Amino acid sequence: MSHRVIRAILFILCTVGASSGAHAARYCLQGDRWGYPGNCAFSTRDQCRASASGTRAHCGINPRYANQPRGQSR
């Protein structure tokens, strides 16, 4: 399987997994394609990094949660 197909599958799995959870996503895929705050569909940094792998995108904290203490959700 090509890296492009693998990245697409990982993206879909991560997006579905993050959106089906009870808590909101804390990490955003950011870059030229996504802008700011980006695609904020990732509950873990590892999920986001898997989708960013091989692209010019990077992962950042969802600005909605940037100043919020750990363990709290909105």
PDB file of N, H, CA, C and O in Angstrom:
ATOM      1  N   MET A   1       0.839  -1.176   0.000  1.00  0.00           N
ATOM      2  CA  MET A   1       0.000   0.000   0.000  1.00  0.00           C
ATOM      3  C   MET A   1       0.888   1.244   0.000  1.00  0.00           C
ATOM      4  O   MET A   1       1.933   1.267   0.650  1.00  0.00           O
ATOM      5  N   SER A   2       0.475   2.253  -0.717  1.00  0.00           N
ATOM      6  H   SER A   2      -0.373   2.234  -1.245  1.00  0.00           H
ATOM      7  CA  SER A   2       1.276   3.477  -0.773  1.00  0.00           C
ATOM      8  C   SER A   2       1.116   4.286   0.518  1.00  0.00           C
ATOM      9  O   SER A   2       0.146   4.126   1.258  1.00  0.00           O
ATOM     10  N   HIS A   3       2.084   5.145   0.759  1.00  0.00           N
ATOM     11  H   HIS A   3       2.873   5.275   0.158  1.00  0.00           H
ATOM     12  CA  HIS A   3       2.025   6.010   1.953  1.00  0.00           C
ATOM     13  C   HIS A   3       0.801   6.908   1.908  1.00  0.00           C
ATOM     14  O   HIS A   3       0.213   7.202   2.948  1.00  0.00           O
ATOM     15  N   ARG A   4       0.414   7.341   0.735  1.00  0.00           N
ATOM     16  H   ARG A   4       0.892   7.102  -0.111  1.00  0.00           H
ATOM     17  CA  ARG A   4      -0.741   8.226   0.594  1.00  0.00           C
ATOM     18  C   ARG A   4      -2.023   7.503   1.032  1.00  0.00           C
ATOM     19  O   ARG A   4      -2.864   8.086   1.717  1.00  0.00           O
ATOM     20  N   VAL A   5      -2.166   6.248   0.639  1.00  0.00           N
ATOM     21  H   VAL A   5      -1.483   5.774   0.083  1.00  0.00           H
ATOM     22  CA  VAL A   5      -3.348   5.463   1.016  1.00  0.00           C
ATOM     23  C   VAL A   5      -3.347   5.205   2.514  1.00  0.00           C
ATOM     24  O   VAL A   5      -4.385   5.312   3.166  1.00  0.00           O
ATOM     25  N   ILE A   6      -2.193   4.867   3.056  1.00  0.00           N
ATOM     26  H   ILE A   6      -1.350   4.779   2.526  1.00  0.00           H
ATOM     27  CA  ILE A   6      -2.084   4.611   4.492  1.00  0.00           C
ATOM     28  C   ILE A   6      -2.443   5.864   5.281  1.00  0.00           C
ATOM     29  O   ILE A   6      -3.176   5.785   6.267  1.00  0.00           O
ATOM     30  N   ARG A   7      -1.932   7.026   4.855  1.00  0.00           N
ATOM     31  H   ARG A   7      -1.337   7.091   4.054  1.00  0.00           H
ATOM     32  CA  ARG A   7      -2.256   8.287   5.539  1.00  0.00           C
ATOM     33  C   ARG A   7      -3.751   8.572   5.474  1.00  0.00           C
ATOM     34  O   ARG A   7      -4.341   9.029   6.453  1.00  0.00           O
ATOM     35  N   ALA A   8      -4.368   8.301   4.318  1.00  0.00           N
ATOM     36  H   ALA A   8      -3.888   7.930   3.523  1.00  0.00           H
ATOM     37  CA  ALA A   8      -5.807   8.541   4.181  1.00  0.00           C
ATOM     38  C   ALA A   8      -6.598   7.632   5.126  1.00  0.00           C
ATOM     39  O   ALA A   8      -7.559   8.071   5.757  1.00  0.00           O
ATOM     40  N   ILE A   9      -6.194   6.382   5.215  1.00  0.00           N
ATOM     41  H   ILE A   9      -5.413   6.025   4.702  1.00  0.00           H
ATOM     42  CA  ILE A   9      -6.874   5.453   6.116  1.00  0.00           C
ATOM     43  C   ILE A   9      -6.696   5.887   7.565  1.00  0.00           C
ATOM     44  O   ILE A   9      -7.657   5.891   8.334  1.00  0.00           O
ATOM     45  N   LEU A  10      -5.474   6.251   7.943  1.00  0.00           N
ATOM     46  H   LEU A  10      -4.693   6.248   7.319  1.00  0.00           H
ATOM     47  CA  LEU A  10      -5.226   6.722   9.308  1.00  0.00           C
ATOM     48  C   LEU A  10      -6.046   7.960   9.622  1.00  0.00           C
ATOM     49  O   LEU A  10      -6.605   8.086  10.711  1.00  0.00           O
ATOM     50  N   PHE A  11      -6.115   8.868   8.671  1.00  0.00           N
ATOM     51  H   PHE A  11      -5.661   8.766   7.786  1.00  0.00           H
ATOM     52  CA  PHE A  11      -6.890  10.093   8.875  1.00  0.00           C
ATOM     53  C   PHE A  11      -8.357   9.760   9.144  1.00  0.00           C
ATOM     54  O   PHE A  11      -8.964  10.290  10.075  1.00  0.00           O
ATOM     55  N   ILE A  12      -8.910   8.887   8.328  1.00  0.00           N
ATOM     56  H   ILE A  12      -8.417   8.456   7.572  1.00  0.00           H
ATOM     57  CA  ILE A  12     -10.321   8.512   8.498  1.00  0.00           C
ATOM     58  C   ILE A  12     -10.538   7.839   9.846  1.00  0.00           C
ATOM     59  O   ILE A  12     -11.482   8.173  10.562  1.00  0.00           O
ATOM     60  N   LEU A  13      -9.679   6.901  10.191  1.00  0.00           N
ATOM     61  H   LEU A  13      -8.912   6.630   9.609  1.00  0.00           H
ATOM     62  CA  LEU A  13      -9.823   6.207  11.468  1.00  0.00           C
ATOM     63  C   LEU A  13      -9.685   7.158  12.645  1.00  0.00           C
ATOM     64  O   LEU A  13     -10.449   7.080  13.607  1.00  0.00           O
ATOM     65  N   CYS A  14      -8.720   8.046  12.571  1.00  0.00           N
ATOM     66  H   CYS A  14      -8.098   8.109  11.790  1.00  0.00           H
ATOM     67  CA  CYS A  14      -8.507   9.000  13.669  1.00  0.00           C
ATOM     68  C   CYS A  14      -9.672   9.968  13.781  1.00  0.00           C
ATOM     69  O   CYS A  14     -10.104  10.292  14.887  1.00  0.00           O
ATOM     70  N   THR A  15     -10.179  10.427  12.660  1.00  0.00           N
ATOM     71  H   THR A  15      -9.828  10.164  11.762  1.00  0.00           H
ATOM     72  CA  THR A  15     -11.292  11.367  12.677  1.00  0.00           C
ATOM     73  C   THR A  15     -12.545  10.716  13.237  1.00  0.00           C
ATOM     74  O   THR A  15     -13.234  11.310  14.066  1.00  0.00           O
ATOM     75  N   VAL A  16     -12.846   9.502  12.794  1.00  0.00           N
ATOM     76  H   VAL A  16     -12.286   9.020  12.121  1.00  0.00           H
ATOM     77  CA  VAL A  16     -14.019   8.793  13.289  1.00  0.00           C
ATOM     78  C   VAL A  16     -13.863   8.495  14.769  1.00  0.00           C
ATOM     79  O   VAL A  16     -14.807   8.671  15.540  1.00  0.00           O
ATOM     80  N   GLY A  17     -12.669   8.041  15.180  1.00  0.00           N
ATOM     81  H   GLY A  17     -11.902   7.899  14.554  1.00  0.00           H
ATOM     82  CA  GLY A  17     -12.422   7.741  16.592  1.00  0.00           C
ATOM     83  C   GLY A  17     -12.531   8.968  17.466  1.00  0.00           C
ATOM     84  O   GLY A  17     -13.086   8.902  18.563  1.00  0.00           O
ATOM     85  N   ALA A  18     -12.014  10.083  16.999  1.00  0.00           N
ATOM     86  H   ALA A  18     -11.563  10.136  16.108  1.00  0.00           H
ATOM     87  CA  ALA A  18     -12.053  11.313  17.798  1.00  0.00           C
ATOM     88  C   ALA A  18     -13.457  11.881  17.886  1.00  0.00           C
ATOM     89  O   ALA A  18     -13.858  12.385  18.935  1.00  0.00           O
ATOM     90  N   SER A  19     -14.208  11.804  16.796  1.00  0.00           N
ATOM     91  H   SER A  19     -13.882  11.395  15.944  1.00  0.00           H
ATOM     92  CA  SER A  19     -15.538  12.404  16.807  1.00  0.00           C
ATOM     93  C   SER A  19     -16.561  11.533  17.517  1.00  0.00           C
ATOM     94  O   SER A  19     -17.623  12.023  17.898  1.00  0.00           O
ATOM     95  N   SER A  20     -16.263  10.245  17.702  1.00  0.00           N
ATOM     96  H   SER A  20     -15.400   9.846  17.392  1.00  0.00           H
ATOM     97  CA  SER A  20     -17.230   9.380  18.368  1.00  0.00           C
ATOM     98  C   SER A  20     -17.061   9.370  19.881  1.00  0.00           C
ATOM     99  O   SER A  20     -17.895   8.811  20.593  1.00  0.00           O
ATOM    100  N   GLY A  21     -15.990   9.983  20.379  1.00  0.00           N
ATOM    101  H   GLY A  21     -15.312  10.438  19.801  1.00  0.00           H
ATOM    102  CA  GLY A  21     -15.747  10.019  21.817  1.00  0.00           C
ATOM    103  C   GLY A  21     -16.626  11.028  22.516  1.00  0.00           C
ATOM    104  O   GLY A  21     -17.230  11.889  21.877  1.00  0.00           O
ATOM    105  N   ALA A  22     -16.698  10.920  23.845  1.00  0.00           N
ATOM    106  H   ALA A  22     -16.207  10.220  24.364  1.00  0.00           H
ATOM    107  CA  ALA A  22     -17.540  11.823  24.618  1.00  0.00           C
ATOM    108  C   ALA A  22     -16.884  13.187  24.824  1.00  0.00           C
ATOM    109  O   ALA A  22     -17.578  14.171  25.082  1.00  0.00           O
ATOM    110  N   HIS A  23     -15.560  13.258  24.714  1.00  0.00           N
ATOM    111  H   HIS A  23     -14.996  12.460  24.504  1.00  0.00           H
ATOM    112  CA  HIS A  23     -14.865  14.530  24.929  1.00  0.00           C
ATOM    113  C   HIS A  23     -14.490  15.157  23.591  1.00  0.00           C
ATOM    114  O   HIS A  23     -14.371  14.465  22.580  1.00  0.00           O
ATOM    115  N   ALA A  24     -14.310  16.437  23.597  1.00  0.00           N
ATOM    116  H   ALA A  24     -14.407  16.999  24.419  1.00  0.00           H
ATOM    117  CA  ALA A  24     -13.955  17.155  22.379  1.00  0.00           C
ATOM    118  C   ALA A  24     -12.476  16.966  22.078  1.00  0.00           C
ATOM    119  O   ALA A  24     -11.681  16.669  22.971  1.00  0.00           O
ATOM    120  N   ALA A  25     -12.121  17.139  20.828  1.00  0.00           N
ATOM    121  H   ALA A  25     -12.766  17.381  20.103  1.00  0.00           H
ATOM    122  CA  ALA A  25     -10.754  16.946  20.376  1.00  0.00           C
ATOM    123  C   ALA A  25      -9.838  18.067  20.858  1.00  0.00           C
ATOM    124  O   ALA A  25     -10.211  19.240  20.827  1.00  0.00           O
ATOM    125  N   ARG A  26      -8.667  17.709  21.290  1.00  0.00           N
ATOM    126  H   ARG A  26      -8.364  16.757  21.314  1.00  0.00           H
ATOM    127  CA  ARG A  26      -7.715  18.679  21.832  1.00  0.00           C
ATOM    128  C   ARG A  26      -6.597  19.059  20.867  1.00  0.00           C
ATOM    129  O   ARG A  26      -5.875  20.024  21.117  1.00  0.00           O
ATOM    130  N   TYR A  27      -6.443  18.327  19.779  1.00  0.00           N
ATOM    131  H   TYR A  27      -7.030  17.543  19.576  1.00  0.00           H
ATOM    132  CA  TYR A  27      -5.343  18.609  18.849  1.00  0.00           C
ATOM    133  C   TYR A  27      -5.866  18.909  17.458  1.00  0.00           C
ATOM    134  O   TYR A  27      -6.855  18.332  17.006  1.00  0.00           O
ATOM    135  N   CYS A  28      -5.174  19.833  16.785  1.00  0.00           N
ATOM    136  H   CYS A  28      -4.370  20.302  17.152  1.00  0.00           H
ATOM    137  CA  CYS A  28      -5.589  20.271  15.457  1.00  0.00           C
ATOM    138  C   CYS A  28      -4.456  20.049  14.462  1.00  0.00           C
ATOM    139  O   CYS A  28      -3.298  20.358  14.743  1.00  0.00           O
ATOM    140  N   LEU A  29      -4.806  19.512  13.300  1.00  0.00           N
ATOM    141  H   LEU A  29      -5.747  19.261  13.072  1.00  0.00           H
ATOM    142  CA  LEU A  29      -3.876  19.384  12.194  1.00  0.00           C
ATOM    143  C   LEU A  29      -3.831  20.741  11.515  1.00  0.00           C
ATOM    144  O   LEU A  29      -4.858  21.244  11.061  1.00  0.00           O
ATOM    145  N   GLN A  30      -2.648  21.337  11.443  1.00  0.00           N
ATOM    146  H   GLN A  30      -1.813  20.928  11.812  1.00  0.00           H
ATOM    147  CA  GLN A  30      -2.506  22.697  10.920  1.00  0.00           C
ATOM    148  C   GLN A  30      -1.479  22.726   9.810  1.00  0.00           C
ATOM    149  O   GLN A  30      -0.532  21.939   9.802  1.00  0.00           O
ATOM    150  N   GLY A  31      -1.670  23.630   8.881  1.00  0.00           N
ATOM    151  H   GLY A  31      -2.439  24.269   8.887  1.00  0.00           H
ATOM    152  CA  GLY A  31      -0.735  23.795   7.774  1.00  0.00           C
ATOM    153  C   GLY A  31      -1.399  24.558   6.647  1.00  0.00           C
ATOM    154  O   GLY A  31      -2.505  25.078   6.800  1.00  0.00           O
ATOM    155  N   ASP A  32      -0.710  24.624   5.501  1.00  0.00           N
ATOM    156  H   ASP A  32       0.188  24.202   5.376  1.00  0.00           H
ATOM    157  CA  ASP A  32      -1.225  25.363   4.348  1.00  0.00           C
ATOM    158  C   ASP A  32      -2.615  24.890   3.943  1.00  0.00           C
ATOM    159  O   ASP A  32      -3.487  25.702   3.634  1.00  0.00           O
ATOM    160  N   ARG A  33      -2.815  23.593   3.947  1.00  0.00           N
ATOM    161  H   ARG A  33      -2.106  22.934   4.198  1.00  0.00           H
ATOM    162  CA  ARG A  33      -4.097  23.043   3.510  1.00  0.00           C
ATOM    163  C   ARG A  33      -5.200  23.258   4.543  1.00  0.00           C
ATOM    164  O   ARG A  33      -6.367  23.411   4.180  1.00  0.00           O
ATOM    165  N   TRP A  34      -4.843  23.271   5.812  1.00  0.00           N
ATOM    166  H   TRP A  34      -3.896  23.146   6.106  1.00  0.00           H
ATOM    167  CA  TRP A  34      -5.846  23.301   6.875  1.00  0.00           C
ATOM    168  C   TRP A  34      -6.051  24.681   7.489  1.00  0.00           C
ATOM    169  O   TRP A  34      -7.116  24.943   8.049  1.00  0.00           O
ATOM    170  N   GLY A  35      -5.079  25.558   7.403  1.00  0.00           N
ATOM    171  H   GLY A  35      -4.214  25.345   6.948  1.00  0.00           H
ATOM    172  CA  GLY A  35      -5.226  26.881   7.999  1.00  0.00           C
ATOM    173  C   GLY A  35      -5.205  26.833   9.519  1.00  0.00           C
ATOM    174  O   GLY A  35      -4.645  25.913  10.116  1.00  0.00           O
ATOM    175  N   TYR A  36      -5.824  27.839  10.141  1.00  0.00           N
ATOM    176  H   TYR A  36      -6.279  28.586   9.656  1.00  0.00           H
ATOM    177  CA  TYR A  36      -5.846  27.919  11.603  1.00  0.00           C
ATOM    178  C   TYR A  36      -7.274  28.112  12.076  1.00  0.00           C
ATOM    179  O   TYR A  36      -7.957  28.965  11.509  1.00  0.00           O
ATOM    180  N   PRO A  37      -7.770  27.415  13.034  1.00  0.00           N
ATOM    181  CA  PRO A  37      -7.035  26.486  13.877  1.00  0.00           C
ATOM    182  C   PRO A  37      -6.766  25.142  13.220  1.00  0.00           C
ATOM    183  O   PRO A  37      -5.999  24.345  13.761  1.00  0.00           O
ATOM    184  N   GLY A  38      -7.368  24.866  12.079  1.00  0.00           N
ATOM    185  H   GLY A  38      -7.991  25.512  11.640  1.00  0.00           H
ATOM    186  CA  GLY A  38      -7.107  23.628  11.362  1.00  0.00           C
ATOM    187  C   GLY A  38      -8.182  22.590  11.586  1.00  0.00           C
ATOM    188  O   GLY A  38      -9.294  22.902  12.013  1.00  0.00           O
ATOM    189  N   ASN A  39      -7.833  21.347  11.290  1.00  0.00           N
ATOM    190  H   ASN A  39      -6.930  21.094  10.943  1.00  0.00           H
ATOM    191  CA  ASN A  39      -8.745  20.224  11.468  1.00  0.00           C
ATOM    192  C   ASN A  39      -8.614  19.736  12.908  1.00  0.00           C
ATOM    193  O   ASN A  39      -7.689  18.992  13.234  1.00  0.00           O
ATOM    194  N   CYS A  40      -9.517  20.146  13.744  1.00  0.00           N
ATOM    195  H   CYS A  40     -10.269  20.750  13.479  1.00  0.00           H
ATOM    196  CA  CYS A  40      -9.451  19.837  15.186  1.00  0.00           C
ATOM    197  C   CYS A  40     -10.278  18.598  15.512  1.00  0.00           C
ATOM    198  O   CYS A  40     -11.246  18.668  16.270  1.00  0.00           O
ATOM    199  N   ALA A  41      -9.892  17.475  14.938  1.00  0.00           N
ATOM    200  H   ALA A  41      -9.107  17.418  14.322  1.00  0.00           H
ATOM    201  CA  ALA A  41     -10.655  16.239  15.104  1.00  0.00           C
ATOM    202  C   ALA A  41      -9.855  15.162  15.825  1.00  0.00           C
ATOM    203  O   ALA A  41     -10.190  13.982  15.719  1.00  0.00           O
ATOM    204  N   PHE A  42      -8.813  15.535  16.550  1.00  0.00           N
ATOM    205  H   PHE A  42      -8.541  16.493  16.635  1.00  0.00           H
ATOM    206  CA  PHE A  42      -7.917  14.540  17.134  1.00  0.00           C
ATOM    207  C   PHE A  42      -7.887  14.647  18.653  1.00  0.00           C
ATOM    208  O   PHE A  42      -7.625  15.714  19.208  1.00  0.00           O
ATOM    209  N   SER A  43      -8.156  13.534  19.312  1.00  0.00           N
ATOM    210  H   SER A  43      -8.368  12.667  18.861  1.00  0.00           H
ATOM    211  CA  SER A  43      -8.156  13.541  20.782  1.00  0.00           C
ATOM    212  C   SER A  43      -6.766  13.307  21.352  1.00  0.00           C
ATOM    213  O   SER A  43      -6.520  13.620  22.517  1.00  0.00           O
ATOM    214  N   THR A  44      -5.846  12.759  20.549  1.00  0.00           N
ATOM    215  H   THR A  44      -6.046  12.505  19.602  1.00  0.00           H
ATOM    216  CA  THR A  44      -4.471  12.573  21.020  1.00  0.00           C
ATOM    217  C   THR A  44      -3.494  13.169  20.013  1.00  0.00           C
ATOM    218  O   THR A  44      -3.793  13.288  18.825  1.00  0.00           O
ATOM    219  N   ARG A  45      -2.333  13.536  20.511  1.00  0.00           N
ATOM    220  H   ARG A  45      -2.090  13.439  21.476  1.00  0.00           H
ATOM    221  CA  ARG A  45      -1.292  14.072  19.630  1.00  0.00           C
ATOM    222  C   ARG A  45      -0.823  12.999  18.648  1.00  0.00           C
ATOM    223  O   ARG A  45      -0.512  13.309  17.498  1.00  0.00           O
ATOM    224  N   ASP A  46      -0.770  11.736  19.092  1.00  0.00           N
ATOM    225  H   ASP A  46      -1.023  11.484  20.026  1.00  0.00           H
ATOM    226  CA  ASP A  46      -0.342  10.653  18.210  1.00  0.00           C
ATOM    227  C   ASP A  46      -1.277  10.483  17.014  1.00  0.00           C
ATOM    228  O   ASP A  46      -0.818  10.234  15.900  1.00  0.00           O
ATOM    229  N   GLN A  47      -2.585  10.617  17.236  1.00  0.00           N
ATOM    230  H   GLN A  47      -2.959  10.820  18.141  1.00  0.00           H
ATOM    231  CA  GLN A  47      -3.533  10.541  16.126  1.00  0.00           C
ATOM    232  C   GLN A  47      -3.255  11.653  15.119  1.00  0.00           C
ATOM    233  O   GLN A  47      -3.217  11.418  13.911  1.00  0.00           O
ATOM    234  N   CYS A  48      -3.065  12.845  15.625  1.00  0.00           N
ATOM    235  H   CYS A  48      -3.096  13.035  16.606  1.00  0.00           H
ATOM    236  CA  CYS A  48      -2.801  13.992  14.762  1.00  0.00           C
ATOM    237  C   CYS A  48      -1.490  13.809  14.003  1.00  0.00           C
ATOM    238  O   CYS A  48      -1.421  14.062  12.800  1.00  0.00           O
ATOM    239  N   ARG A  49      -0.457  13.370  14.708  1.00  0.00           N
ATOM    240  H   ARG A  49      -0.514  13.165  15.686  1.00  0.00           H
ATOM    241  CA  ARG A  49       0.848  13.191  14.078  1.00  0.00           C
ATOM    242  C   ARG A  49       0.813  12.117  12.998  1.00  0.00           C
ATOM    243  O   ARG A  49       1.512  12.230  11.991  1.00  0.00           O
ATOM    244  N   ALA A  50       0.004  11.074  13.199  1.00  0.00           N
ATOM    245  H   ALA A  50      -0.564  10.983  14.017  1.00  0.00           H
ATOM    246  CA  ALA A  50      -0.133  10.031  12.179  1.00  0.00           C
ATOM    247  C   ALA A  50      -0.725  10.617  10.901  1.00  0.00           C
ATOM    248  O   ALA A  50      -0.296  10.267   9.802  1.00  0.00           O
ATOM    249  N   SER A  51      -1.701  11.498  11.037  1.00  0.00           N
ATOM    250  H   SER A  51      -2.050  11.782  11.930  1.00  0.00           H
ATOM    251  CA  SER A  51      -2.308  12.128   9.864  1.00  0.00           C
ATOM    252  C   SER A  51      -1.378  13.147   9.226  1.00  0.00           C
ATOM    253  O   SER A  51      -1.428  13.355   8.014  1.00  0.00           O
ATOM    254  N   ALA A  52      -0.537  13.780  10.017  1.00  0.00           N
ATOM    255  H   ALA A  52      -0.496  13.611  11.002  1.00  0.00           H
ATOM    256  CA  ALA A  52       0.388  14.782   9.488  1.00  0.00           C
ATOM    257  C   ALA A  52       1.622  14.149   8.852  1.00  0.00           C
ATOM    258  O   ALA A  52       2.336  14.807   8.096  1.00  0.00           O
ATOM    259  N   SER A  53       1.872  12.900   9.149  1.00  0.00           N
ATOM    260  H   SER A  53       1.292  12.366   9.763  1.00  0.00           H
ATOM    261  CA  SER A  53       3.063  12.217   8.669  1.00  0.00           C
ATOM    262  C   SER A  53       3.183  12.287   7.143  1.00  0.00           C
ATOM    263  O   SER A  53       2.243  11.958   6.419  1.00  0.00           O
ATOM    264  N   GLY A  54       4.333  12.712   6.680  1.00  0.00           N
ATOM    265  H   GLY A  54       5.097  12.978   7.268  1.00  0.00           H
ATOM    266  CA  GLY A  54       4.585  12.785   5.247  1.00  0.00           C
ATOM    267  C   GLY A  54       3.994  14.000   4.565  1.00  0.00           C
ATOM    268  O   GLY A  54       4.043  14.110   3.340  1.00  0.00           O
ATOM    269  N   THR A  55       3.438  14.911   5.341  1.00  0.00           N
ATOM    270  H   THR A  55       3.399  14.821   6.336  1.00  0.00           H
ATOM    271  CA  THR A  55       2.861  16.132   4.762  1.00  0.00           C
ATOM    272  C   THR A  55       3.604  17.338   5.341  1.00  0.00           C
ATOM    273  O   THR A  55       4.486  17.184   6.186  1.00  0.00           O
ATOM    274  N   ARG A  56       3.251  18.504   4.893  1.00  0.00           N
ATOM    275  H   ARG A  56       2.535  18.630   4.207  1.00  0.00           H
ATOM    276  CA  ARG A  56       3.840  19.725   5.445  1.00  0.00           C
ATOM    277  C   ARG A  56       3.031  20.255   6.616  1.00  0.00           C
ATOM    278  O   ARG A  56       3.278  21.361   7.096  1.00  0.00           O
ATOM    279  N   ALA A  57       2.072  19.476   7.074  1.00  0.00           N
ATOM    280  H   ALA A  57       1.872  18.577   6.684  1.00  0.00           H
ATOM    281  CA  ALA A  57       1.224  19.889   8.201  1.00  0.00           C
ATOM    282  C   ALA A  57       1.902  19.555   9.529  1.00  0.00           C
ATOM    283  O   ALA A  57       2.837  18.756   9.581  1.00  0.00           O
ATOM    284  N   HIS A  58       1.421  20.171  10.584  1.00  0.00           N
ATOM    285  H   HIS A  58       0.662  20.820  10.542  1.00  0.00           H
ATOM    286  CA  HIS A  58       1.910  19.888  11.941  1.00  0.00           C
ATOM    287  C   HIS A  58       0.701  19.872  12.884  1.00  0.00           C
ATOM    288  O   HIS A  58      -0.416  20.202  12.486  1.00  0.00           O
ATOM    289  N   CYS A  59       0.939  19.490  14.112  1.00  0.00           N
ATOM    290  H   CYS A  59       1.847  19.222  14.436  1.00  0.00           H
ATOM    291  CA  CYS A  59      -0.139  19.391  15.095  1.00  0.00           C
ATOM    292  C   CYS A  59       0.019  20.459  16.166  1.00  0.00           C
ATOM    293  O   CYS A  59       1.119  20.716  16.654  1.00  0.00           O
ATOM    294  N   GLY A  60      -1.087  21.064  16.516  1.00  0.00           N
ATOM    295  H   GLY A  60      -1.981  20.855  16.119  1.00  0.00           H
ATOM    296  CA  GLY A  60      -1.100  22.058  17.583  1.00  0.00           C
ATOM    297  C   GLY A  60      -2.268  21.796  18.510  1.00  0.00           C
ATOM    298  O   GLY A  60      -3.198  21.063  18.175  1.00  0.00           O
ATOM    299  N   ILE A  61      -2.206  22.401  19.668  1.00  0.00           N
ATOM    300  H   ILE A  61      -1.451  22.997  19.941  1.00  0.00           H
ATOM    301  CA  ILE A  61      -3.303  22.266  20.623  1.00  0.00           C
ATOM    302  C   ILE A  61      -4.494  23.075  20.126  1.00  0.00           C
ATOM    303  O   ILE A  61      -4.334  24.200  19.653  1.00  0.00           O
ATOM    304  N   ASN A  62      -5.668  22.509  20.232  1.00  0.00           N
ATOM    305  H   ASN A  62      -5.798  21.595  20.617  1.00  0.00           H
ATOM    306  CA  ASN A  62      -6.895  23.195  19.860  1.00  0.00           C
ATOM    307  C   ASN A  62      -6.976  24.473  20.703  1.00  0.00           C
ATOM    308  O   ASN A  62      -6.929  24.391  21.931  1.00  0.00           O
ATOM    309  N   PRO A  63      -7.095  25.653  20.077  1.00  0.00           N
ATOM    310  CA  PRO A  63      -7.110  26.899  20.846  1.00  0.00           C
ATOM    311  C   PRO A  63      -8.245  26.958  21.864  1.00  0.00           C
ATOM    312  O   PRO A  63      -8.173  27.721  22.827  1.00  0.00           O
ATOM    313  N   ARG A  64      -9.273  26.175  21.664  1.00  0.00           N
ATOM    314  H   ARG A  64      -9.332  25.555  20.881  1.00  0.00           H
ATOM    315  CA  ARG A  64     -10.376  26.127  22.623  1.00  0.00           C
ATOM    316  C   ARG A  64      -9.903  25.604  23.980  1.00  0.00           C
ATOM    317  O   ARG A  64     -10.495  25.922  25.011  1.00  0.00           O
ATOM    318  N   TYR A  65      -8.850  24.810  23.978  1.00  0.00           N
ATOM    319  H   TYR A  65      -8.369  24.551  23.140  1.00  0.00           H
ATOM    320  CA  TYR A  65      -8.348  24.192  25.200  1.00  0.00           C
ATOM    321  C   TYR A  65      -6.977  24.710  25.635  1.00  0.00           C
ATOM    322  O   TYR A  65      -6.450  24.258  26.652  1.00  0.00           O
ATOM    323  N   ALA A  66      -6.403  25.623  24.907  1.00  0.00           N
ATOM    324  H   ALA A  66      -6.830  25.990  24.080  1.00  0.00           H
ATOM    325  CA  ALA A  66      -5.027  26.060  25.149  1.00  0.00           C
ATOM    326  C   ALA A  66      -4.798  26.578  26.568  1.00  0.00           C
ATOM    327  O   ALA A  66      -3.757  26.291  27.159  1.00  0.00           O
ATOM    328  N   ASN A  67      -5.723  27.317  27.117  1.00  0.00           N
ATOM    329  H   ASN A  67      -6.569  27.550  26.638  1.00  0.00           H
ATOM    330  CA  ASN A  67      -5.544  27.907  28.445  1.00  0.00           C
ATOM    331  C   ASN A  67      -6.334  27.197  29.528  1.00  0.00           C
ATOM    332  O   ASN A  67      -6.528  27.735  30.618  1.00  0.00           O
ATOM    333  N   GLN A  68      -6.781  26.009  29.234  1.00  0.00           N
ATOM    334  H   GLN A  68      -6.624  25.572  28.349  1.00  0.00           H
ATOM    335  CA  GLN A  68      -7.604  25.263  30.179  1.00  0.00           C
ATOM    336  C   GLN A  68      -6.737  24.259  30.945  1.00  0.00           C
ATOM    337  O   GLN A  68      -5.936  23.555  30.330  1.00  0.00           O
ATOM    338  N   PRO A  69      -6.878  24.178  32.262  1.00  0.00           N
ATOM    339  CA  PRO A  69      -6.098  23.209  33.044  1.00  0.00           C
ATOM    340  C   PRO A  69      -6.415  21.780  32.594  1.00  0.00           C
ATOM    341  O   PRO A  69      -7.522  21.486  32.142  1.00  0.00           O
ATOM    342  N   ARG A  70      -5.417  20.900  32.728  1.00  0.00           N
ATOM    343  H   ARG A  70      -4.518  21.138  33.094  1.00  0.00           H
ATOM    344  CA  ARG A  70      -5.610  19.485  32.368  1.00  0.00           C
ATOM    345  C   ARG A  70      -6.737  18.880  33.176  1.00  0.00           C
ATOM    346  O   ARG A  70      -6.956  19.244  34.332  1.00  0.00           O
ATOM    347  N   GLY A  71      -7.458  17.942  32.551  1.00  0.00           N
ATOM    348  H   GLY A  71      -7.280  17.647  31.613  1.00  0.00           H
ATOM    349  CA  GLY A  71      -8.511  17.228  33.247  1.00  0.00           C
ATOM    350  C   GLY A  71      -9.860  17.898  33.179  1.00  0.00           C
ATOM    351  O   GLY A  71     -10.846  17.328  33.647  1.00  0.00           O
ATOM    352  N   GLN A  72      -9.943  19.086  32.616  1.00  0.00           N
ATOM    353  H   GLN A  72      -9.142  19.549  32.236  1.00  0.00           H
ATOM    354  CA  GLN A  72     -11.233  19.770  32.513  1.00  0.00           C
ATOM    355  C   GLN A  72     -11.677  19.775  31.056  1.00  0.00           C
ATOM    356  O   GLN A  72     -10.845  19.900  30.158  1.00  0.00           O
ATOM    357  N   SER A  73     -12.965  19.641  30.812  1.00  0.00           N
ATOM    358  H   SER A  73     -13.641  19.539  31.542  1.00  0.00           H
ATOM    359  CA  SER A  73     -13.518  19.772  29.475  1.00  0.00           C
ATOM    360  C   SER A  73     -14.607  20.814  29.468  1.00  0.00           C
ATOM    361  O   SER A  73     -15.212  21.124  30.494  1.00  0.00           O
ATOM    362  N   ARG A  74     -14.839  21.340  28.301  1.00  0.00           N
ATOM    363  H   ARG A  74     -14.348  21.089  27.467  1.00  0.00           H
ATOM    364  CA  ARG A  74     -15.908  22.344  28.165  1.00  0.00           C
ATOM    365  C   ARG A  74     -17.151  21.703  27.646  1.00  0.00           C
ATOM    366  O   ARG A  74     -18.163  22.379  27.463  1.00  0.00           O
TER     367      ARG A  74
END
